[in-house]
Amino acid sequence: DPRVSIIIASYNGLEHLQLCLPSVSRSQYPGFEIVVCDDCSTDGTLAYLRDYARREPRLMIVENARNLGASATRNQAVRHADGAILVLLDNDTEVEPDWLRELVAVMESAPGVGAAQAALVVFESRDQIQLTGAELLPQACWGIPLEQGLNPAERSLRPREIIALSTATAVRRDVFERVGGFDEKLAVYTEDLEFSWRVWIAGWRILSAPRAVVYHRGAKDRAGMGGTLR
């Protein structure tokens, strides 16, 4: 099993981390580390992380000297990570125990797979999918969420080719480095889309990992909007 580094960028995310980190610690996978990079939080995040690290030896804490933003904070965390596979996870998530095993299984399932997307389910209700990946809308150069608004029991369990990634994605470290990581000039909601396009353009396959389930906070208003693309 390849070693995995779970990358979490956080800014004033104490409330989220108190749920996210314990769920990540329960992941049923033999070799992983958790790298949390704090972007100058003022809400007690660092004190919580230091206390949690006393009970979780797999946790590494990286502290930014100044506020850098989400993209630069993720890049900073990756520089301290040692995994062959990087899993980029938002702090406002809760993961199923087998999520990491299922995500890595898709990464290892076929030649040329450079990245994979977990199935995101609305945290607040858990009866709606936020997305299981995205396909390209050429006219708008935008990603269209797949299976958005469906009940999780209705989702396809077969991995499929996708073009765009979102929260809770895996990428090979060599691919991440080859495409240059995240563009630090871009804001939240565009940086992951642009990053995944560069992975795809570089010739790597991107697959959905529908059996890897991650619950995402704040997704309720985005699920079920604009119809469903299966």
Secondary structure, 3 states (H helix, E strand, C coil): CCCEEEEEEECCCHHHHHHHHHHHHCCCCCCEEEEEEECCCCCCHHHHHHHHHHHCCCEEEEECCCCCCHHHHHHHHHHHCCCCEEEECCCCEEECCCHHHHHHHHHCCCCCEEEEEEEEEECCCCCCEEECCEEEECCCCEEEEECCCCCHHHCCCCCCECCECCCCEEEEHHHHHHHCCCCCCCCCCCHHHHHHHHHHHCCCEEEEEEEEEEEECCCHHHCCCCCCEC
